[in-house]
Amino acid sequence: KCRPCRATASSTSGSRRGAKATASILMTRSLNKLRYYFDCLDEKKQEAIGLTELEDPLIALGLVDNRDEVQEIVNDVDADGTGKIEFDEFLEIIKNGNSTTKGG
């Protein structure tokens, strides 16, 4: 038989803080990994990537089928209109996944 939970309100809130800290650590690790991937694509170290750098990875991941679809993504997330994708715009692509690509 299971023992009844004897957790108090203070220990419950403590575990919530622990969960938030864990989530924060995971978020930081995820962002660090994404930053690493972005930097790998940014071979010229311009803090931005273009259509050419995005094409192969997005096709390989199955998110798009061709260069035109990559261009659509760039157009959709390129908030500053530079024709290049900065890291925050790259995060939008990752966050939106297939909703940005292949019609939803």
C-alpha positions in Angstrom: 0.0 0.0 0.0 1.1 3.6 -0.7 1.6 5.9 2.3 -0.4 9.1 2.3 1.4 12.1 1.2 2.7 14.1 4.2 4.0 17.1 2.3 3.3 20.4 3.8 2.5 23.6 2.0 6.0 24.9 2.5 7.6 21.8 1.1 5.2 21.9 -1.9 6.1 25.5 -2.7 9.8 24.5 -2.3 9.3 21.8 -4.9 7.6 24.2 -7.2 10.6 26.5 -6.8 12.8 23.5 -7.6 10.7 22.7 -10.7 11.0 26.3 -11.9 14.7 26.3 -11.4 15.0 23.0 -13.3 12.8 24.4 -16.1 15.0 27.5 -16.2 18.1 25.3 -16.4 16.6 23.3 -19.2 15.6 26.4 -21.0 19.1 27.8 -20.7 20.6 24.6 -22.0 18.2 24.5 -24.9 18.9 28.1 -25.8 22.6 27.4 -25.6 22.3 24.4 -27.9 20.2 26.4 -30.4 22.8 29.2 -30.2 25.5 26.7 -31.0 23.5 25.4 -34.0 22.9 28.9 -35.2 26.6 29.8 -34.9 27.5 26.6 -36.8 25.2 27.8 -39.7 26.7 31.3 -39.4 30.0 30.4 -41.0 30.8 34.0 -41.9 30.2 35.0 -38.2 27.9 37.9 -39.2 25.3 37.2 -36.5 22.9 36.4 -39.3 22.2 33.5 -41.7 20.6 33.6 -45.1 18.7 31.4 -47.4 21.7 29.5 -48.5 22.7 28.5 -44.9 19.1 27.6 -44.0 18.2 25.6 -47.1 20.0 22.3 -46.5 19.2 22.0 -42.8 15.5 22.7 -43.2 15.2 20.3 -46.1 17.2 17.6 -44.2 14.8 18.0 -41.3 11.8 17.6 -43.5 10.5 21.0 -42.6 10.5 22.2 -46.3 10.8 20.5 -49.7 12.6 23.2 -51.6 14.4 26.6 -51.7 11.1 28.5 -52.4 9.7 27.2 -49.1 12.8 28.3 -47.3 12.4 31.8 -48.8 8.8 31.9 -47.6 10.1 31.1 -44.1 12.7 33.8 -44.3 10.1 36.3 -45.5 7.7 35.3 -42.7 10.2 35.7 -39.8 12.5 38.4 -41.1 11.1 41.1 -38.9 13.7 43.7 -39.7 13.6 43.1 -43.5 17.3 42.5 -43.9 16.8 39.3 -45.9 18.9 37.6 -43.2 17.8 35.7 -40.1 19.2 36.8 -36.8 19.2 34.5 -33.7 15.9 35.7 -32.4 14.3 35.2 -35.8 15.9 31.8 -35.9 14.2 30.9 -32.6 10.9 31.8 -34.2 11.5 29.2 -36.9 12.4 26.6 -34.4 9.5 27.5 -32.1 7.0 27.5 -34.9 8.3 24.3 -36.6 5.8 23.0 -39.1 3.4 25.9 -38.5 5.9 28.1 -40.2 6.6 25.5 -42.9 4.6 23.2 -45.2 1.4 25.1 -44.7 0.9 24.7 -41.0 
